[in-house]
Amino acid sequence: MRKHKSLLPETTLSLLSQLGANIELARKRRRLSIETVCSRSGITPQTYRRLAKGEPGLGIGVLAAVLSAMNLEGDLALVASPSSDEVGITMERAHQPRRIRGEQNNDLDTNF
């Protein structure tokens, strides 16, 4: 087991722990064994248990593989979704120019 100080804030570590709990609940609701999820996703039971605990050192590919094994891969599109990025949308609007000029076309349309 790795013992090192995480550089992530406590709130982020808490969210990772919640993510792991959500994955574990999804597995149980589907009545899938850990072995079944592991064989479908190509990971070891030890790696699955680390994911279920919310350990921050796992790669995003492990998360994607487990979600795919449980037919939840569509949920990855919700992570950092541009449509729900309220701070980013507000910042973008604040920096937009007041007036946007269209392309200037120097060729006159002489086709009547």
C-alpha positions, 0 to 999 in steps of 0.5 A, spaced: 500 500 500 502 506 498 503 511 503 504 518 500 501 525 502 496 527 496 497 534 493 489 534 492 485 538 496 481 535 501 474 536 498 477 533 491 479 527 495 472 527 498 469 527 491 473 521 489 471 517 495 464 519 493 465 517 486 468 510 488 462 509 493 457 511 487 461 505 482 460 500 488 453 502 489 452 501 481 455 494 481 451 492 487 445 494 483 447 490 477 448 484 481 455 484 478 461 480 482 467 484 483 470 478 479 465 480 473 467 487 473 474 486 473 474 481 467 469 485 463 474 491 464 481 488 464 483 490 471 485 486 477 480 486 483 485 490 487 485 495 482 477 495 483 478 495 490 482 501 490 477 505 485 472 503 490 475 507 495 477 513 491 484 512 491 487 518 487 493 515 483 489 511 478 488 512 471 482 515 468 482 509 463 481 504 469 475 509 471 473 509 463 473 501 463 469 500 469 464 504 467 464 501 460 463 494 464 457 497 467 454 500 461 455 507 464 460 510 460 456 515 457 457 518 464 464 520 462 461 526 458 458 529 464 465 530 467 467 538 466 461 538 461 461 545 457 454 546 458 454 546 466 461 550 467 457 556 469 464 559 471 467 558 465 460 561 461 460 567 465 468 568 464 467 567 457 461 572 456 465 577 460 470 577 455 466 577 449 467 583 444 461 588 444 461 588 437 463 583 432 464 585 425 462 580 419 467 578 414 468 584 409 467 582 402 470 586 397 467 582 391 461 586 389 455 581 387 453 583 380 449 577 379 442 581 378 
